[in-house]
Amino acid sequence: MPLAESPFSCRLLDDLFLLSCVLVFPSYWFIDRLLSCVVSTSVERSQGPALRILLLVFGALLFALLFVLSLPLCVFGLLLWAPLHQIRRPFSYQRSVDPRDAPERTVAGGCSFTFRGTENGSACGPDGGSACGPDGGSACGPDGGSACGPDGGSACGPDGGSACGPEDVLLTAPCTGPLQGRDGPFEVSLVFPQSPDFLCLQEVFDGRASRKLRRCLSSSFPYILYDVGPSGPHGCGFKFFNSGLFLASRHPLVNAKYYIYPNARGEDALASKGLLCVKVYLGTTQEKQSIVGFMNCTHLHAPECDAAIRCDQMSLLLQWISDFQAENTQDGELVAFDVLCGDLNFDNCSSDDCLEQKHKLFSIYRDPCRDCAGRDRPGTMGTLLRQELLYHEAVNTPSRLKSTLQSDGERRLYVASPLPQDDGGSGGRWTGRRIDYILYREVDTLLPVVVDSFQFITRLAGLSDHIPVSLRLSSSLPEITAL
């Protein structure tokens, strides 16, 4: 049975939730503007103090007054909004193609098909909240520019979002071996890969950013999960933000479940960070065996000093993934891939992150960039840029950022350094902090997979302090299986 689009069981609750959001929005917008006046970005600081003083004196006073005037509506809206969140499914689902109307995919045997996934940890929060929110990421604002790029859809491919028809949902090609004649599958790319199967984003906290993302991505990604995670009262606390996770897929979604981490603290406790587990349908064999895959998206605890919390969260997510797959795997199904991606908030070169680097997660899921604990493979590089230099001339365009990343000397200046700051990492080639991961699992119950390419993408230069990453896997189907 396909996933229901509405997070509520009946239309009346949907309408009440929409009404509550309309009542709360004016206060939300005014406080967002107020924070934008008080907390300056690096671009605003570069424009001199005069503008900042005007915004602080006049803008802050104006929006503070408007916020106070809008509070009665906000309080009434919250009285509806908070209890509705207690019965709301912890994600919303947009489906622009009904899976029942999509043509059945049946593929011939002895071939391979391709998994192409892209992960990006950029912030799409409210303007003020992004500057001082739970992750302190680069503020991309409610326009959602960080995921769509300046051309309004570059995440969908180099041509700015070409539509993907149902005939190419499951890409097939004659069987080929691993790439030859290269030191590794790593490359720096100016653009996103064309027609990726999945796009996973973090920190999409703002509803306006989410709407624009869904609008510009829907032609290429018919199935989208958004507004992932609960908000409002939760346990003994209050969640001001959802998880920020956003998953777009070219393949129909069969099941999805969200698990919230119970051990967040500090500013991270303001958001409902957790794990999103999704089962996707890829096609069938000529013998009517279903071909499925599993996508798992997460965003771990951010504060650098809380290694123990991140390790606990990784242990939890392994258990949750096991539980989800046990509940949702049917006899006779062929599992093409099992992928885990997200911003894990630690790297594989900092001595401060040695506890996370040795976690059992990496004995279950493979990191294509990792040689061993504490050392990355040649060709990899850090994915976290220094925020104070985000708009510097050397990294403010895709081509300049690519050139900087490919230079060992330049990369040291603009990519975040290993922790502690004077730590040179594992020695040898300097990579910087790589905190964005796409991991895959290899077990006997899965079809064999080969890493074709791993890309570090510079398309979002100047829009995010994270460098998006993309993984391409080929999964070979055995000759004896009639597909």
N, C-alpha and C positions, 0 to 999 in steps of 0.2 A: 504494500500500500504506500503511495507516494506521501512525502511529508506535506502536512498542511501548511499553507502560507501564513495564516493568522496565528499569532502566539496565544490567542484566547480560544476558548471552546465555543463561544457564540458571538454573533455580530454585535449584540448590545454592549458587551464588555469592550469590544473594539472601539465602538463609538464613544463610550465613556472615557476610555483611555486617551483617545484623540482630543476630547474636550479638556481633559485635565492638562494635557501638554500645551494646548492653546492658552489656557489660563496661566500656566507657569511661565510661558515663554517670555513675556515682556520683562519680568524681573530677572530672568536668566540673561536676557540680552543686555539689560542695563548694567548688571553687575559685571558682565563680560567687558563691556565698554569701560566701566570704571577701572577694572584691573588693567586694561590696555593703556589707560592714561597714567596709571601709577607705576606699572612695571614696564620699563622700556626694553625694546629689542636692540640688538647690536646695530641694525640699520638706522633706527631712530637716534641712537647715541652718536652715530657718525654725522648726523645732520646738524649738530650743534645744540647748545643749551637753550636757545631762545624758544624753539618749538616745544621743547620739553616743559619749560616753565609755563607756557600758554596752556598746554594740555593739562598740566597738573593743577593750575589755578582755576581755569574756567571749565575745562572738560570734566575733571573729577567732581567738581561741585555740582555741575548740571546733572551728570548721570547718577550721583548719589541722591539728589533730590527726586529724580524720576524713579529711582529704585524704591525709595520710601513710599512714593505715591502709588506704586504698583503692588505693594505688599498685600493689601486686602485680597486682590484677585489671586495672587500667588498662594496665599494661605488656603483659600478655598480649593484651588487646584490641587495642592498637595494633599488635602484631605481625601481627594479622589485618587490621586496618583499613587500614593504610598501603599494603600491596601490592594490596589489592582496589581501592583508589582509582585505581591505575595502569591497570586494565582496565575501570573503570566509565565508562559514557557520562556526559558532563558535565552531565546534567540528568535529572530524574525527571518522569514524565508521569502525571497522573491523568485518567482518562476515565470520566465517569459515564454517558455515552451513547455507544454504539457508532456511529461514522459510517455503517456499513453498514446499521444499522437506522433511521437518521434518514430521514424522507421527502425525496425529491428536490425542490429548490426551482427552479421555473421561473417566470420573471416576464415580464409583458407588456412590449412595447417602448414607447419614448417616455416612460419614467418615470425617477424618481430613487430611489436608496436612500441610506441614511444610515450614515456611520461615526461612532461615538461612543466616544471613548477617554478614559480617566482615568489620570493619572500622579500618583504620590505618592512622595515621597522620605523618608518617616518611617522611624525605626529600630524594628525588631522583633528585637532581639538578646537575649542573656542579660542579666539584670539588671545584673550587675557589668561584663560586657564592653561593654555599650552605653554605660556611663559613661566608659569609657576605651578604646573600641575604635578601629578604623581610621578612623572618620569622626567620632567624638565627637558623634554625634547624640543626640537626645532618647531616653531609654530608655523603651520601652513595655513591656518585659518579655516573658516567654514566653507571656502570655495572648493576645498578638496583638491587643490592643485598638486599636492605631493604625489598623488597616485596617478592622476591623469596626465601630469606633465604640462608644460606650457602650451602644448597644442591640443589639450583637451582630450586625451585618450591614448597617449603613447604606451601605456601599459598593455594595450591590446596588440601591439605590434609596431614595427617601425613606420608603418604608414599611418599611424594615428588612430588605429581602432577598426581595421577592416573586419567585416562581419564574417563569422564562421558558420557555414551551413552544416546541416546535420550529416551530410555525406562525408565530412572529414572530422567527425568527432573522434573516431578511433583511427589513428594514422597507422598505416601498414606499409611494410617495405620488405624486400627480400632480406633474408638473414645475412648479417654482416658481423665481422668480429670487432674488437675494440679498435679505437683510433690508433693508427700507427704513425711512426715518424715524429712524435711529439714527446717532450719531456713530461707532459701531463695534460689533463683535460682542462686546464685553467686558462682563462683569457679575460681581458678587460674589454667590455663592449660599450659602444656609445648608446645603443638602443636596447630595448627589451627584446627578448626572443619573439619571433613572429608566432602568433596563435598558441600561446602557452595553454596547457590543460588546466592549470590552477594558478590563482593569484591570491596570496595570503598577505594581509596587511595587519600591522599593529597600530595602536593608538588612534584609531578612528573613533574618537569619543563624541564628536559633534554630529547631531542629527542632520544638519544642513550639509556637512561634508559627505555624510553617508548617502544622502539622496542624490547629490551630484555624481558621486562615484557610481552608484547603481544606474543612473541615467546614461552615463557615458560608456559604461562597461557592458550593459545588458545585451548589445548586439553581438558581442563576442563571447560573453559568459552568460548563458541563459539561466543558470542556477546560482543564486547568491545568498549566503547567510550573513546577517548583519545584526546590529544591536545585540551582540552576544554578551550574556552575563546579566545578573540581576542588578537593579539599582534600588535605592531607598533603604528601609530598615532591613538589616540582615543579621540574625543572631543578636548579639548585644551591641552591635554597632550600626553605622549608617554608611551606605555606599553612595558616594556622590557621582561616581562614574561607573559605566559598565566595563567590560574587559577591554574594549577597544579592538577586539579581533574582528576581522572582516575576511570572509573566504568566498572567492568567486570561482566557479567551476564550469567547464564546458560539458561535463558529464552529469547525468541525472543523479541526484542524491537519494539514497535509499533510507538511511537512518542517520540521525545526528543526536549527540548528547553533550551537555556541557557540565563540567565539574569545576567547582570553585575551590581555590586553595584556602585552607582554614588558618594559615599561620602568617599572613601578612601583618606587617606592623609599620608604624610611622606613616609617612605620606603614601606609601603603597597600599595601606589599608583603606584609602579613599576609593580605590578602584576594585572591581570584582575580577581580579586576575585569576586565571584558571586554565583548563585544558578543554579544547573543542575537538571531539572525536567524530569523524564522518565516514560513512561507508558510501562509496560511489559505484554506480553500475556502468560497466564498460562495453558489454556486449554478450553474445552467446556463441557457443560452439554449434557445429552442425548436429551434434548429439544432444543439444539443448542444455549444455552445461553453462551456467552463468559465469562470466568473467567480472570480477569486482576488484576494487582497491580500497585501501584505508588511508585517509589523510588525518593527521593529528596536528593541531596548531596550538601554540602556547606562548605565553609571555611571562618569564620568571621574575622574581623579586629583584628590584633595581639597586637598592643601596649596596655600595661596594663592600662594606664591612660585614654583611650578613651572609657569609658563605654557608653557614649551617642551615639557614632557612632555604636557600636555593637547593641544597642537597636533599633536604626533606621533600621539597616540591618535586624534584626529579624522581625520588622514590615513589611518591604518590602518583605521578603521571604514568610511570611504568605499570603500577597496579591497575590504574583506571583504564589504560589502553588494553591490558590483558582482559579485564572484566568486560569492556565494550565489545571486543572482538569475540569473546566467548559467547556473549549474548546474541551477536548479530552475524555469525558465520553459519551458513547452512551446509549440510552434507552435499558433497559433489561440486561445490563452488571452486573455481580457480582464482586464487588471489594473485593478482599481477604485481602489486606493490604495497608496501607499508611504509609510509613516509611520516616523519616528524619534523616540523619546522617552526621557527619562531626566534624571537629575541631572548636569548638565555641569560644575558647580562653578565657573562663572564667570558674570558678568552682562553686560548690554549698556549699563551706565551708568558703571562704574568705569574710571578711567583706567589702573589697574593691569592691567586685562583687555583692553587695546587689541589685543594680539597675537591673542588668541582671537577677538575680535570681527570681525577682518578675514580669518578663515580661509575657505578656498574652500568649506567645508561650507555656508555660507550663500548661496553662488551656485548650489548644487545643490538644497538643501532650503530651503523657505520657512518663516520664523518669523512666524506671524500677529501677534505682539506687537511686531515690530521694524519701525521706520521705515527706519533705516540703521545702519551701524556707529556705536555710541556713543549712539544715540538710539532710544528706544522710542516706540510710538504712544500717543496720548492714551487713557486708560482702562486701561492696563496698570499693574501694581504688583508690588512685590517679593514673592518667595515664601519668603524665609528670615527667620524671626523671631529676635529676640535671645534667646538661651537663658536669660540671667539674668533675663529678664522674662516667661518663658513662662507662669508661673502667676499673673501679675498680674491683678487684677480686670478690667482693661480688655480682656483677651484670653483669659480662661479659659473662656468659653462661646461657642458659635457666633454668637449674636446680638451679643454685645459685640465679638467679633473683627470681624464684618462692619461694625459701626458705626465701629470704629477704622480699618479699612482704607479706608473711604469718606471719612475726614476727612484732609486733607493734613497738618494739624498733628499729629494723633494718630498717623498712620502713621509719621511721622519718629521718634517715640519708641520704637516697638516693632518695626519692620521693620529688618533689618540695613542699615547705611549703606554707600554705595559706598566702594571702596578707592582710595586711602588714606582714613582716617576723616574727614579734613577736606575731602574731595573732594565737591563738590556735584553731580557727574555732568555731564550734558550741558546743564544749565540748564533753565529752565522748570519744569514740574510734576515734583515729586520722587516717584520710584517706589520706590527701595530696590533691594536685590539680588534679581534674578529669576534663579535658577539652575536652575529646573526647566522643562524645555522639552517641547513637542510640536511637531515639525516635519513638514511634508509636502512631497512632491515633485510638481512639475508638468512633465510632458514629453509629447511627442506620442504616445508609446506607451501612455500612461495615459488612462483616461477623464477628462474635464474635471471638476474639483472646485470647490466654492464653500464658503467658511468661513461656516457659519451662526451659530456662537456659540463663545466662548472664556470659560470660567468659572474664577474663583478661589473655591475652596470652603472654607468655614470650619467644616465639620462636625467636624473633628478638633481643635478648639481645646482646648488643655491637654494634648493627647496627643502632639503632634509639633511640632518647630520648623520644619517645612516646611508650606507651604500647598498642598494638592493643586490640580492644574489639570486642566481637561477641555476637549477640543476636539470640536466637532461639524462634520463635513464632509458635504456632499451631493454625490454623484457622479451625473451625468446620463448616461443611456444613450441613444444616438442613435436616432431614429425608424427609421432604415434597418436597424437591427439587431433582428431578431426575438428577443425575450427571453421 
